[in-house]
Structure formats: structure tokens, C-alpha cells
């Protein structure tokens, strides 16, 4: 198999959620075979911001995408996880 570059948006539950704690939690939840290539905070609307995370995913394990998304959803303060782009490398 190959590698996939994927970008995910992590939406916080509210404007009161400290985005730094979300970013700090990402390293601890990613499965083996996934590496972070970037994290940034972007404005959404009305003071709400989101965390945008780029990953390189080794797709030799067919369940790795599900494991990654389940881990991202488990981060305290994250309301929604959405894959906004993916491309085979």
C-alpha cells in the first residue's frame, strides 16, 4: 500500500474550549503509522476557531483511518471531526 496525506478540522464544543489543550492532546492519541505534519488554528465565525491538523497516514492497516478519527473524537472539548482533504502520496 502507500501513504496518504490527510487534513482534518477539529471543531471545539464552544469558544470557551482552550484550543492549545486540543493541539497538545493530538500527539497522545494518534495510532502507530500516523505522523503529524502540521497543526494550526483558523477562525470560523463569530469568534469561534477550529484546529486544522495535517497527517501522513500509512494505509497498510485498513483500520488506521477509523482509529485516527476515533482518537480525534475522544479529545476533550472536541465536538466534531471532519476530514477535509486526502490524497495518495
PDB file of N, CA, C and O in Angstrom, chain B, residues numbered from 101:
ATOM      1  N   UNK B 101       0.847  -1.173   0.000  1.00  0.00           N
ATOM      2  CA  UNK B 101       0.000   0.000   0.000  1.00  0.00           C
ATOM      3  C   UNK B 101       0.892   1.236   0.000  1.00  0.00           C
ATOM      4  O   UNK B 101       2.098   1.150  -0.233  1.00  0.00           O
ATOM      5  N   UNK B 102       0.279   2.381   0.264  1.00  0.00           N
ATOM      6  CA  UNK B 102       1.038   3.623   0.207  1.00  0.00           C
ATOM      7  C   UNK B 102       0.809   4.497   1.412  1.00  0.00           C
ATOM      8  O   UNK B 102       0.435   4.045   2.494  1.00  0.00           O
ATOM      9  N   UNK B 103       1.047   5.752   1.181  1.00  0.00           N
ATOM     10  CA  UNK B 103       0.831   6.740   2.239  1.00  0.00           C
ATOM     11  C   UNK B 103      -0.201   7.746   1.757  1.00  0.00           C
ATOM     12  O   UNK B 103      -0.327   8.024   0.564  1.00  0.00           O
ATOM     13  N   UNK B 104      -0.933   8.281   2.724  1.00  0.00           N
ATOM     14  CA  UNK B 104      -1.988   9.248   2.442  1.00  0.00           C
ATOM     15  C   UNK B 104      -1.693  10.521   3.212  1.00  0.00           C
ATOM     16  O   UNK B 104      -1.347  10.472   4.393  1.00  0.00           O
ATOM     17  N   UNK B 105      -1.827  11.652   2.552  1.00  0.00           N
ATOM     18  CA  UNK B 105      -1.796  12.952   3.233  1.00  0.00           C
ATOM     19  C   UNK B 105      -3.248  13.338   3.469  1.00  0.00           C
ATOM     20  O   UNK B 105      -4.049  13.358   2.534  1.00  0.00           O
ATOM     21  N   UNK B 106      -3.585  13.640   4.706  1.00  0.00           N
ATOM     22  CA  UNK B 106      -4.971  13.979   5.049  1.00  0.00           C
ATOM     23  C   UNK B 106      -4.994  15.188   5.970  1.00  0.00           C
ATOM     24  O   UNK B 106      -4.110  15.375   6.805  1.00  0.00           O
ATOM     25  N   UNK B 107      -6.032  16.006   5.795  1.00  0.00           N
ATOM     26  CA  UNK B 107      -6.244  17.178   6.638  1.00  0.00           C
ATOM     27  C   UNK B 107      -7.574  17.024   7.345  1.00  0.00           C
ATOM     28  O   UNK B 107      -8.582  16.669   6.734  1.00  0.00           O
ATOM     29  N   UNK B 108      -7.565  17.296   8.642  1.00  0.00           N
ATOM     30  CA  UNK B 108      -8.771  17.200   9.462  1.00  0.00           C
ATOM     31  C   UNK B 108      -9.049  18.529  10.146  1.00  0.00           C
ATOM     32  O   UNK B 108      -8.133  19.217  10.597  1.00  0.00           O
ATOM     33  N   UNK B 109     -10.334  18.880  10.216  1.00  0.00           N
ATOM     34  CA  UNK B 109     -10.794  20.013  11.015  1.00  0.00           C
ATOM     35  C   UNK B 109     -11.353  19.480  12.317  1.00  0.00           C
ATOM     36  O   UNK B 109     -12.180  18.568  12.318  1.00  0.00           O
ATOM     37  N   UNK B 110     -10.899  20.049  13.435  1.00  0.00           N
ATOM     38  CA  UNK B 110     -11.414  19.697  14.750  1.00  0.00           C
ATOM     39  C   UNK B 110     -12.177  20.906  15.279  1.00  0.00           C
ATOM     40  O   UNK B 110     -11.584  21.949  15.554  1.00  0.00           O
ATOM     41  N   UNK B 111     -13.484  20.763  15.420  1.00  0.00           N
ATOM     42  CA  UNK B 111     -14.320  21.857  15.900  1.00  0.00           C
ATOM     43  C   UNK B 111     -14.514  21.724  17.409  1.00  0.00           C
ATOM     44  O   UNK B 111     -14.909  20.664  17.894  1.00  0.00           O
ATOM     45  N   UNK B 112     -14.238  22.791  18.146  1.00  0.00           N
ATOM     46  CA  UNK B 112     -14.425  22.734  19.596  1.00  0.00           C
ATOM     47  C   UNK B 112     -15.904  22.821  19.970  1.00  0.00           C
ATOM     48  O   UNK B 112     -16.738  23.236  19.166  1.00  0.00           O
ATOM     49  N   UNK B 113     -16.210  22.424  21.200  1.00  0.00           N
ATOM     50  CA  UNK B 113     -17.585  22.469  21.692  1.00  0.00           C
ATOM     51  C   UNK B 113     -18.090  23.905  21.822  1.00  0.00           C
ATOM     52  O   UNK B 113     -19.280  24.162  21.641  1.00  0.00           O
ATOM     53  N   UNK B 114     -17.189  24.843  22.136  1.00  0.00           N
ATOM     54  CA  UNK B 114     -17.580  26.245  22.299  1.00  0.00           C
ATOM     55  C   UNK B 114     -16.341  27.121  22.193  1.00  0.00           C
ATOM     56  O   UNK B 114     -15.222  26.627  22.053  1.00  0.00           O
ATOM     57  N   UNK B 115     -16.560  28.434  22.263  1.00  0.00           N
ATOM     58  CA  UNK B 115     -15.437  29.373  22.230  1.00  0.00           C
ATOM     59  C   UNK B 115     -14.642  29.339  23.538  1.00  0.00           C
ATOM     60  O   UNK B 115     -13.546  29.894  23.611  1.00  0.00           O
ATOM     61  N   UNK B 116     -15.189  28.689  24.567  1.00  0.00           N
ATOM     62  CA  UNK B 116     -14.514  28.605  25.867  1.00  0.00           C
ATOM     63  C   UNK B 116     -13.469  27.493  25.931  1.00  0.00           C
ATOM     64  O   UNK B 116     -12.677  27.450  26.873  1.00  0.00           O
ATOM     65  N   UNK B 117     -13.455  26.605  24.958  1.00  0.00           N
ATOM     66  CA  UNK B 117     -12.510  25.482  24.965  1.00  0.00           C
ATOM     67  C   UNK B 117     -11.123  26.006  24.577  1.00  0.00           C
ATOM     68  O   UNK B 117     -10.967  26.622  23.523  1.00  0.00           O
ATOM     69  N   UNK B 118     -10.116  25.764  25.425  1.00  0.00           N
ATOM     70  CA  UNK B 118      -8.758  26.201  25.081  1.00  0.00           C
ATOM     71  C   UNK B 118      -8.180  25.338  23.948  1.00  0.00           C
ATOM     72  O   UNK B 118      -7.929  24.146  24.129  1.00  0.00           O
ATOM     73  N   UNK B 119      -7.978  25.950  22.796  1.00  0.00           N
ATOM     74  CA  UNK B 119      -7.512  25.203  21.627  1.00  0.00           C
ATOM     75  C   UNK B 119      -6.110  24.641  21.819  1.00  0.00           C
ATOM     76  O   UNK B 119      -5.753  23.636  21.205  1.00  0.00           O
ATOM     77  N   UNK B 120      -5.313  25.285  22.668  1.00  0.00           N
ATOM     78  CA  UNK B 120      -3.968  24.776  22.945  1.00  0.00           C
ATOM     79  C   UNK B 120      -4.036  23.393  23.586  1.00  0.00           C
ATOM     80  O   UNK B 120      -3.170  22.553  23.340  1.00  0.00           O
ATOM     81  N   UNK B 121      -5.055  23.152  24.403  1.00  0.00           N
ATOM     82  CA  UNK B 121      -5.172  21.830  25.036  1.00  0.00           C
ATOM     83  C   UNK B 121      -5.575  20.769  24.011  1.00  0.00           C
ATOM     84  O   UNK B 121      -5.161  19.615  24.120  1.00  0.00           O
ATOM     85  N   UNK B 122      -6.377  21.152  23.023  1.00  0.00           N
ATOM     86  CA  UNK B 122      -6.725  20.217  21.946  1.00  0.00           C
ATOM     87  C   UNK B 122      -5.465  19.864  21.159  1.00  0.00           C
ATOM     88  O   UNK B 122      -5.180  18.689  20.928  1.00  0.00           O
ATOM     89  N   UNK B 123      -4.716  20.884  20.751  1.00  0.00           N
ATOM     90  CA  UNK B 123      -3.488  20.657  19.986  1.00  0.00           C
ATOM     91  C   UNK B 123      -2.513  19.795  20.786  1.00  0.00           C
ATOM     92  O   UNK B 123      -1.878  18.897  20.232  1.00  0.00           O
ATOM     93  N   UNK B 124      -2.394  20.065  22.080  1.00  0.00           N
ATOM     94  CA  UNK B 124      -1.483  19.316  22.930  1.00  0.00           C
ATOM     95  C   UNK B 124      -1.882  17.863  23.127  1.00  0.00           C
ATOM     96  O   UNK B 124      -1.038  17.029  23.455  1.00  0.00           O
ATOM     97  N   UNK B 125      -3.152  17.552  22.931  1.00  0.00           N
ATOM     98  CA  UNK B 125      -3.641  16.182  23.120  1.00  0.00           C
ATOM     99  C   UNK B 125      -3.476  15.296  21.893  1.00  0.00           C
ATOM    100  O   UNK B 125      -3.560  14.073  22.003  1.00  0.00           O
ATOM    101  N   UNK B 126      -3.248  15.881  20.748  1.00  0.00           N
ATOM    102  CA  UNK B 126      -3.232  15.124  19.494  1.00  0.00           C
ATOM    103  C   UNK B 126      -2.122  14.075  19.473  1.00  0.00           C
ATOM    104  O   UNK B 126      -2.356  12.932  19.078  1.00  0.00           O
ATOM    105  N   UNK B 127      -0.909  14.460  19.899  1.00  0.00           N
ATOM    106  CA  UNK B 127       0.218  13.515  19.886  1.00  0.00           C
ATOM    107  C   UNK B 127      -0.087  12.234  20.660  1.00  0.00           C
ATOM    108  O   UNK B 127       0.355  11.154  20.268  1.00  0.00           O
ATOM    109  N   UNK B 128      -0.834  12.347  21.746  1.00  0.00           N
ATOM    110  CA  UNK B 128      -1.094  11.200  22.595  1.00  0.00           C
ATOM    111  C   UNK B 128      -2.140  10.236  22.087  1.00  0.00           C
ATOM    112  O   UNK B 128      -2.274   9.136  22.624  1.00  0.00           O
ATOM    113  N   UNK B 129      -2.890  10.619  21.062  1.00  0.00           N
ATOM    114  CA  UNK B 129      -3.985   9.755  20.598  1.00  0.00           C
ATOM    115  C   UNK B 129      -3.748   9.147  19.224  1.00  0.00           C
ATOM    116  O   UNK B 129      -4.482   8.245  18.819  1.00  0.00           O
ATOM    117  N   UNK B 130      -2.744   9.619  18.501  1.00  0.00           N
ATOM    118  CA  UNK B 130      -2.580   9.100  17.134  1.00  0.00           C
ATOM    119  C   UNK B 130      -2.004   7.685  17.158  1.00  0.00           C
ATOM    120  O   UNK B 130      -1.089   7.399  17.931  1.00  0.00           O
ATOM    121  N   UNK B 131      -2.536   6.805  16.318  1.00  0.00           N
ATOM    122  CA  UNK B 131      -2.039   5.427  16.274  1.00  0.00           C
ATOM    123  C   UNK B 131      -0.687   5.330  15.572  1.00  0.00           C
ATOM    124  O   UNK B 131      -0.271   6.253  14.873  1.00  0.00           O
ATOM    125  N   UNK B 132      -0.009   4.202  15.767  1.00  0.00           N
ATOM    126  CA  UNK B 132       1.238   3.939  15.037  1.00  0.00           C
ATOM    127  C   UNK B 132       0.945   3.953  13.549  1.00  0.00           C
ATOM    128  O   UNK B 132      -0.084   3.445  13.105  1.00  0.00           O
ATOM    129  N   UNK B 133       1.850   4.535  12.784  1.00  0.00           N
ATOM    130  CA  UNK B 133       1.655   4.623  11.346  1.00  0.00           C
ATOM    131  C   UNK B 133       1.084   5.961  10.914  1.00  0.00           C
ATOM    132  O   UNK B 133       0.856   6.183   9.725  1.00  0.00           O
ATOM    133  N   UNK B 134       0.850   6.860  11.870  1.00  0.00           N
ATOM    134  CA  UNK B 134       0.335   8.200  11.561  1.00  0.00           C
ATOM    135  C   UNK B 134       1.313   9.218  12.127  1.00  0.00           C
ATOM    136  O   UNK B 134       1.756   9.093  13.269  1.00  0.00           O
ATOM    137  N   UNK B 135       1.650  10.227  11.328  1.00  0.00           N
ATOM    138  CA  UNK B 135       2.507  11.301  11.828  1.00  0.00           C
ATOM    139  C   UNK B 135       1.851  12.648  11.514  1.00  0.00           C
ATOM    140  O   UNK B 135       1.156  12.806  10.511  1.00  0.00           O
ATOM    141  N   UNK B 136       2.090  13.593  12.387  1.00  0.00           N
ATOM    142  CA  UNK B 136       1.532  14.938  12.222  1.00  0.00           C
ATOM    143  C   UNK B 136       2.505  15.748  11.382  1.00  0.00           C
ATOM    144  O   UNK B 136       3.707  15.755  11.647  1.00  0.00           O
ATOM    145  N   UNK B 137       1.979  16.436  10.359  1.00  0.00           N
ATOM    146  CA  UNK B 137       2.835  17.298   9.556  1.00  0.00           C
ATOM    147  C   UNK B 137       2.575  18.773   9.837  1.00  0.00           C
ATOM    148  O   UNK B 137       3.436  19.613   9.574  1.00  0.00           O
ATOM    149  N   UNK B 138       1.393  19.098  10.370  1.00  0.00           N
ATOM    150  CA  UNK B 138       1.134  20.490  10.741  1.00  0.00           C
ATOM    151  C   UNK B 138      -0.094  20.590  11.626  1.00  0.00           C
ATOM    152  O   UNK B 138      -1.006  19.765  11.554  1.00  0.00           O
ATOM    153  N   UNK B 139      -0.096  21.611  12.456  1.00  0.00           N
ATOM    154  CA  UNK B 139      -1.289  21.983  13.217  1.00  0.00           C
ATOM    155  C   UNK B 139      -1.390  23.496  13.160  1.00  0.00           C
ATOM    156  O   UNK B 139      -0.382  24.199  13.241  1.00  0.00           O
ATOM    157  N   UNK B 140      -2.604  23.990  13.020  1.00  0.00           N
ATOM    158  CA  UNK B 140      -2.819  25.435  13.053  1.00  0.00           C
ATOM    159  C   UNK B 140      -4.239  25.715  13.514  1.00  0.00           C
ATOM    160  O   UNK B 140      -5.117  24.855  13.446  1.00  0.00           O
ATOM    161  N   UNK B 141      -4.439  26.917  13.977  1.00  0.00           N
ATOM    162  CA  UNK B 141      -5.747  27.368  14.429  1.00  0.00           C
ATOM    163  C   UNK B 141      -6.249  28.386  13.422  1.00  0.00           C
ATOM    164  O   UNK B 141      -5.541  29.332  13.075  1.00  0.00           O
ATOM    165  N   UNK B 142      -7.483  28.188  12.950  1.00  0.00           N
ATOM    166  CA  UNK B 142      -8.073  29.092  11.964  1.00  0.00           C
ATOM    167  C   UNK B 142      -9.421  29.604  12.461  1.00  0.00           C
ATOM    168  O   UNK B 142     -10.153  28.869  13.124  1.00  0.00           O
ATOM    169  N   UNK B 143      -9.756  30.846  12.150  1.00  0.00           N
ATOM    170  CA  UNK B 143     -11.072  31.372  12.527  1.00  0.00           C
ATOM    171  C   UNK B 143     -12.177  30.740  11.700  1.00  0.00           C
ATOM    172  O   UNK B 143     -11.982  30.405  10.532  1.00  0.00           O
ATOM    173  N   UNK B 144     -13.346  30.580  12.323  1.00  0.00           N
ATOM    174  CA  UNK B 144     -14.519  30.049  11.619  1.00  0.00           C
ATOM    175  C   UNK B 144     -15.532  31.173  11.442  1.00  0.00           C
ATOM    176  O   UNK B 144     -15.776  31.621  10.322  1.00  0.00           O
ATOM    177  N   UNK B 145     -16.130  31.635  12.559  1.00  0.00           N
ATOM    178  CA  UNK B 145     -17.098  32.738  12.525  1.00  0.00           C
ATOM    179  C   UNK B 145     -17.468  33.118  13.949  1.00  0.00           C
ATOM    180  O   UNK B 145     -17.441  32.286  14.856  1.00  0.00           O
ATOM    181  N   UNK B 146     -17.811  34.369  14.129  1.00  0.00           N
ATOM    182  CA  UNK B 146     -18.333  34.866  15.406  1.00  0.00           C
ATOM    183  C   UNK B 146     -17.441  34.504  16.591  1.00  0.00           C
ATOM    184  O   UNK B 146     -17.945  34.157  17.659  1.00  0.00           O
ATOM    185  N   UNK B 147     -16.140  34.580  16.414  1.00  0.00           N
ATOM    186  CA  UNK B 147     -15.205  34.291  17.493  1.00  0.00           C
ATOM    187  C   UNK B 147     -14.845  32.826  17.647  1.00  0.00           C
ATOM    188  O   UNK B 147     -13.938  32.494  18.409  1.00  0.00           O
ATOM    189  N   UNK B 148     -15.538  31.939  16.938  1.00  0.00           N
ATOM    190  CA  UNK B 148     -15.228  30.518  17.013  1.00  0.00           C
ATOM    191  C   UNK B 148     -14.023  30.213  16.125  1.00  0.00           C
ATOM    192  O   UNK B 148     -13.907  30.726  15.012  1.00  0.00           O
ATOM    193  N   UNK B 149     -13.138  29.373  16.636  1.00  0.00           N
ATOM    194  CA  UNK B 149     -11.961  28.944  15.871  1.00  0.00           C
ATOM    195  C   UNK B 149     -11.932  27.434  15.834  1.00  0.00           C
ATOM    196  O   UNK B 149     -12.566  26.768  16.654  1.00  0.00           O
ATOM    197  N   UNK B 150     -11.186  26.890  14.872  1.00  0.00           N
ATOM    198  CA  UNK B 150     -11.045  25.442  14.730  1.00  0.00           C
ATOM    199  C   UNK B 150      -9.567  25.098  14.667  1.00  0.00           C
ATOM    200  O   UNK B 150      -8.728  25.939  14.344  1.00  0.00           O
ATOM    201  N   UNK B 151      -9.265  23.850  14.978  1.00  0.00           N
ATOM    202  CA  UNK B 151      -7.908  23.325  14.855  1.00  0.00           C
ATOM    203  C   UNK B 151      -7.848  22.543  13.546  1.00  0.00           C
ATOM    204  O   UNK B 151      -8.680  21.669  13.298  1.00  0.00           O
ATOM    205  N   UNK B 152      -6.871  22.858  12.723  1.00  0.00           N
ATOM    206  CA  UNK B 152      -6.653  22.152  11.459  1.00  0.00           C
ATOM    207  C   UNK B 152      -5.366  21.343  11.613  1.00  0.00           C
ATOM    208  O   UNK B 152      -4.319  21.881  11.973  1.00  0.00           O
ATOM    209  N   UNK B 153      -5.462  20.044  11.336  1.00  0.00           N
ATOM    210  CA  UNK B 153      -4.309  19.152  11.528  1.00  0.00           C
ATOM    211  C   UNK B 153      -4.040  18.384  10.243  1.00  0.00           C
ATOM    212  O   UNK B 153      -4.953  17.821   9.639  1.00  0.00           O
ATOM    213  N   UNK B 154      -2.783  18.369   9.836  1.00  0.00           N
ATOM    214  CA  UNK B 154      -2.360  17.592   8.684  1.00  0.00           C
ATOM    215  C   UNK B 154      -1.621  16.343   9.135  1.00  0.00           C
ATOM    216  O   UNK B 154      -0.787  16.398  10.039  1.00  0.00           O
ATOM    217  N   UNK B 155      -1.927  15.229   8.510  1.00  0.00           N
ATOM    218  CA  UNK B 155      -1.316  13.952   8.864  1.00  0.00           C
ATOM    219  C   UNK B 155      -0.755  13.263   7.626  1.00  0.00           C
ATOM    220  O   UNK B 155      -1.238  13.469   6.512  1.00  0.00           O
ATOM    221  N   UNK B 156       0.265  12.445   7.836  1.00  0.00           N
ATOM    222  CA  UNK B 156       0.696  11.449   6.858  1.00  0.00           C
ATOM    223  C   UNK B 156       0.300  10.103   7.465  1.00  0.00           C
ATOM    224  O   UNK B 156       0.689   9.780   8.587  1.00  0.00           O
ATOM    225  N   UNK B 157      -0.476   9.325   6.711  1.00  0.00           N
ATOM    226  CA  UNK B 157      -1.031   8.072   7.208  1.00  0.00           C
ATOM    227  C   UNK B 157      -0.517   6.919   6.358  1.00  0.00           C
ATOM    228  O   UNK B 157      -0.639   6.936   5.133  1.00  0.00           O
ATOM    229  N   UNK B 158       0.058   5.917   7.016  1.00  0.00           N
ATOM    230  CA  UNK B 158       0.481   4.690   6.341  1.00  0.00           C
ATOM    231  C   UNK B 158      -0.753   3.797   6.242  1.00  0.00           C
ATOM    232  O   UNK B 158      -1.250   3.304   7.254  1.00  0.00           O
ATOM    233  N   UNK B 159      -1.239   3.594   5.036  1.00  0.00           N
ATOM    234  CA  UNK B 159      -2.512   2.870   4.881  1.00  0.00           C
ATOM    235  C   UNK B 159      -2.360   1.356   4.742  1.00  0.00           C
ATOM    236  O   UNK B 159      -3.252   0.695   4.210  1.00  0.00           O
ATOM    237  N   UNK B 160      -1.243   0.799   5.212  1.00  0.00           N
ATOM    238  CA  UNK B 160      -1.081  -0.654   5.159  1.00  0.00           C
ATOM    239  C   UNK B 160      -2.052  -1.355   6.110  1.00  0.00           C
ATOM    240  O   UNK B 160      -2.363  -2.530   5.917  1.00  0.00           O
ATOM    241  N   UNK B 161      -2.528  -0.650   7.127  1.00  0.00           N
ATOM    242  CA  UNK B 161      -3.548  -1.164   8.046  1.00  0.00           C
ATOM    243  C   UNK B 161      -4.880  -0.520   7.658  1.00  0.00           C
ATOM    244  O   UNK B 161      -5.038   0.698   7.744  1.00  0.00           O
ATOM    245  N   UNK B 162      -5.822  -1.336   7.238  1.00  0.00           N
ATOM    246  CA  UNK B 162      -7.098  -0.805   6.742  1.00  0.00           C
ATOM    247  C   UNK B 162      -7.916  -0.092   7.811  1.00  0.00           C
ATOM    248  O   UNK B 162      -8.810   0.684   7.474  1.00  0.00           O
ATOM    249  N   UNK B 163      -7.639  -0.333   9.082  1.00  0.00           N
ATOM    250  CA  UNK B 163      -8.421   0.278  10.158  1.00  0.00           C
ATOM    251  C   UNK B 163      -7.794   1.557  10.709  1.00  0.00           C
ATOM    252  O   UNK B 163      -8.338   2.173  11.625  1.00  0.00           O
ATOM    253  N   UNK B 164      -6.658   1.952  10.156  1.00  0.00           N
ATOM    254  CA  UNK B 164      -5.927   3.083  10.746  1.00  0.00           C
ATOM    255  C   UNK B 164      -6.711   4.396  10.666  1.00  0.00           C
ATOM    256  O   UNK B 164      -6.630   5.216  11.581  1.00  0.00           O
ATOM    257  N   UNK B 165      -7.457   4.601   9.600  1.00  0.00           N
ATOM    258  CA  UNK B 165      -8.257   5.819   9.479  1.00  0.00           C
ATOM    259  C   UNK B 165      -9.328   5.893  10.551  1.00  0.00           C
ATOM    260  O   UNK B 165      -9.547   6.948  11.146  1.00  0.00           O
ATOM    261  N   UNK B 166      -9.989   4.784  10.795  1.00  0.00           N
ATOM    262  CA  UNK B 166     -11.007   4.723  11.844  1.00  0.00           C
ATOM    263  C   UNK B 166     -10.380   4.939  13.209  1.00  0.00           C
ATOM    264  O   UNK B 166     -10.938   5.650  14.044  1.00  0.00           O
ATOM    265  N   UNK B 167      -9.222   4.331  13.442  1.00  0.00           N
ATOM    266  CA  UNK B 167      -8.522   4.513  14.715  1.00  0.00           C
ATOM    267  C   UNK B 167      -8.162   5.982  14.934  1.00  0.00           C
ATOM    268  O   UNK B 167      -8.319   6.507  16.036  1.00  0.00           O
ATOM    269  N   UNK B 168      -7.680   6.638  13.883  1.00  0.00           N
ATOM    270  CA  UNK B 168      -7.307   8.050  13.976  1.00  0.00           C
ATOM    271  C   UNK B 168      -8.528   8.906  14.289  1.00  0.00           C
ATOM    272  O   UNK B 168      -8.493   9.728  15.205  1.00  0.00           O
ATOM    273  N   UNK B 169      -9.603   8.719  13.536  1.00  0.00           N
ATOM    274  CA  UNK B 169     -10.804   9.529  13.753  1.00  0.00           C
ATOM    275  C   UNK B 169     -11.418   9.282  15.124  1.00  0.00           C
ATOM    276  O   UNK B 169     -11.882  10.224  15.766  1.00  0.00           O
ATOM    277  N   UNK B 170     -11.430   8.041  15.583  1.00  0.00           N
ATOM    278  CA  UNK B 170     -11.942   7.745  16.928  1.00  0.00           C
ATOM    279  C   UNK B 170     -11.092   8.443  17.989  1.00  0.00           C
ATOM    280  O   UNK B 170     -11.616   8.979  18.965  1.00  0.00           O
ATOM    281  N   UNK B 171      -9.787   8.428  17.788  1.00  0.00           N
ATOM    282  CA  UNK B 171      -8.893   9.110  18.728  1.00  0.00           C
ATOM    283  C   UNK B 171      -9.121  10.607  18.745  1.00  0.00           C
ATOM    284  O   UNK B 171      -9.158  11.216  19.814  1.00  0.00           O
ATOM    285  N   UNK B 172      -9.275  11.209  17.571  1.00  0.00           N
ATOM    286  CA  UNK B 172      -9.521  12.653  17.499  1.00  0.00           C
ATOM    287  C   UNK B 172     -10.842  13.014  18.176  1.00  0.00           C
ATOM    288  O   UNK B 172     -10.928  14.030  18.867  1.00  0.00           O
ATOM    289  N   UNK B 173     -11.865  12.192  17.983  1.00  0.00           N
ATOM    290  CA  UNK B 173     -13.168  12.438  18.616  1.00  0.00           C
ATOM    291  C   UNK B 173     -13.102  12.300  20.140  1.00  0.00           C
ATOM    292  O   UNK B 173     -13.922  12.878  20.853  1.00  0.00           O
ATOM    293  N   UNK B 174     -12.133  11.539  20.633  1.00  0.00           N
ATOM    294  CA  UNK B 174     -12.031  11.300  22.075  1.00  0.00           C
ATOM    295  C   UNK B 174     -11.373  12.461  22.818  1.00  0.00           C
ATOM    296  O   UNK B 174     -11.388  12.485  24.048  1.00  0.00           O
ATOM    297  N   UNK B 175     -10.804  13.413  22.106  1.00  0.00           N
ATOM    298  CA  UNK B 175     -10.133  14.542  22.758  1.00  0.00           C
ATOM    299  C   UNK B 175     -11.175  15.416  23.453  1.00  0.00           C
ATOM    300  O   UNK B 175     -12.183  15.800  22.860  1.00  0.00           O
ATOM    301  N   UNK B 176     -10.911  15.716  24.712  1.00  0.00           N
ATOM    302  CA  UNK B 176     -11.832  16.533  25.490  1.00  0.00           C
ATOM    303  C   UNK B 176     -11.975  17.921  24.853  1.00  0.00           C
ATOM    304  O   UNK B 176     -10.984  18.574  24.525  1.00  0.00           O
ATOM    305  N   UNK B 177     -13.226  18.352  24.686  1.00  0.00           N
ATOM    306  CA  UNK B 177     -13.514  19.660  24.121  1.00  0.00           C
ATOM    307  C   UNK B 177     -13.779  19.649  22.630  1.00  0.00           C
ATOM    308  O   UNK B 177     -14.198  20.663  22.073  1.00  0.00           O
ATOM    309  N   UNK B 178     -13.539  18.506  21.960  1.00  0.00           N
ATOM    310  CA  UNK B 178     -13.785  18.404  20.517  1.00  0.00           C
ATOM    311  C   UNK B 178     -15.220  17.941  20.288  1.00  0.00           C
ATOM    312  O   UNK B 178     -15.639  16.892  20.779  1.00  0.00           O
ATOM    313  N   UNK B 179     -15.962  18.744  19.533  1.00  0.00           N
ATOM    314  CA  UNK B 179     -17.356  18.398  19.239  1.00  0.00           C
ATOM    315  C   UNK B 179     -17.483  17.639  17.922  1.00  0.00           C
ATOM    316  O   UNK B 179     -18.290  16.717  17.811  1.00  0.00           O
ATOM    317  N   UNK B 180     -16.685  18.028  16.921  1.00  0.00           N
ATOM    318  CA  UNK B 180     -16.829  17.439  15.596  1.00  0.00           C
ATOM    319  C   UNK B 180     -15.463  17.269  14.938  1.00  0.00           C
ATOM    320  O   UNK B 180     -14.574  18.104  15.100  1.00  0.00           O
ATOM    321  N   UNK B 181     -15.310  16.168  14.191  1.00  0.00           N
ATOM    322  CA  UNK B 181     -14.078  15.872  13.445  1.00  0.00           C
ATOM    323  C   UNK B 181     -14.480  15.658  11.995  1.00  0.00           C
ATOM    324  O   UNK B 181     -15.388  14.879  11.705  1.00  0.00           O
ATOM    325  N   UNK B 182     -13.798  16.354  11.076  1.00  0.00           N
ATOM    326  CA  UNK B 182     -14.127  16.213   9.663  1.00  0.00           C
ATOM    327  C   UNK B 182     -12.845  16.137   8.836  1.00  0.00           C
ATOM    328  O   UNK B 182     -11.957  16.979   8.965  1.00  0.00           O
ATOM    329  N   UNK B 183     -12.766  15.118   7.990  1.00  0.00           N
ATOM    330  CA  UNK B 183     -11.660  15.018   7.042  1.00  0.00           C
ATOM    331  C   UNK B 183     -11.984  15.943   5.877  1.00  0.00           C
ATOM    332  O   UNK B 183     -12.955  15.717   5.156  1.00  0.00           O
ATOM    333  N   UNK B 184     -11.179  16.981   5.688  1.00  0.00           N
ATOM    334  CA  UNK B 184     -11.468  17.968   4.648  1.00  0.00           C
ATOM    335  C   UNK B 184     -10.711  17.710   3.357  1.00  0.00           C
ATOM    336  O   UNK B 184     -11.091  18.220   2.303  1.00  0.00           O
ATOM    337  N   UNK B 185      -9.635  16.917   3.427  1.00  0.00           N
ATOM    338  CA  UNK B 185      -8.934  16.546   2.190  1.00  0.00           C
ATOM    339  C   UNK B 185      -8.073  15.320   2.451  1.00  0.00           C
ATOM    340  O   UNK B 185      -7.610  15.082   3.566  1.00  0.00           O
ATOM    341  N   UNK B 186      -7.874  14.553   1.390  1.00  0.00           N
ATOM    342  CA  UNK B 186      -6.957  13.419   1.457  1.00  0.00           C
ATOM    343  C   UNK B 186      -6.436  13.150   0.061  1.00  0.00           C
ATOM    344  O   UNK B 186      -7.152  13.314  -0.927  1.00  0.00           O
ATOM    345  N   UNK B 187      -5.177  12.732  -0.008  1.00  0.00           N
ATOM    346  CA  UNK B 187      -4.556  12.440  -1.298  1.00  0.00           C
ATOM    347  C   UNK B 187      -3.526  11.330  -1.113  1.00  0.00           C
ATOM    348  O   UNK B 187      -2.790  11.305  -0.126  1.00  0.00           O
ATOM    349  N   UNK B 188      -3.487  10.437  -2.055  1.00  0.00           N
ATOM    350  CA  UNK B 188      -2.497   9.362  -2.054  1.00  0.00           C
ATOM    351  C   UNK B 188      -1.145   9.947  -2.442  1.00  0.00           C
ATOM    352  O   UNK B 188      -1.039  10.694  -3.415  1.00  0.00           O
ATOM    353  N   UNK B 189      -0.120   9.606  -1.682  1.00  0.00           N
ATOM    354  CA  UNK B 189       1.228  10.106  -1.988  1.00  0.00           C
ATOM    355  C   UNK B 189       2.000   9.103  -2.805  1.00  0.00           C
ATOM    356  O   UNK B 189       3.154   9.350  -3.157  1.00  0.00           O
TER     357      UNK B 189
END
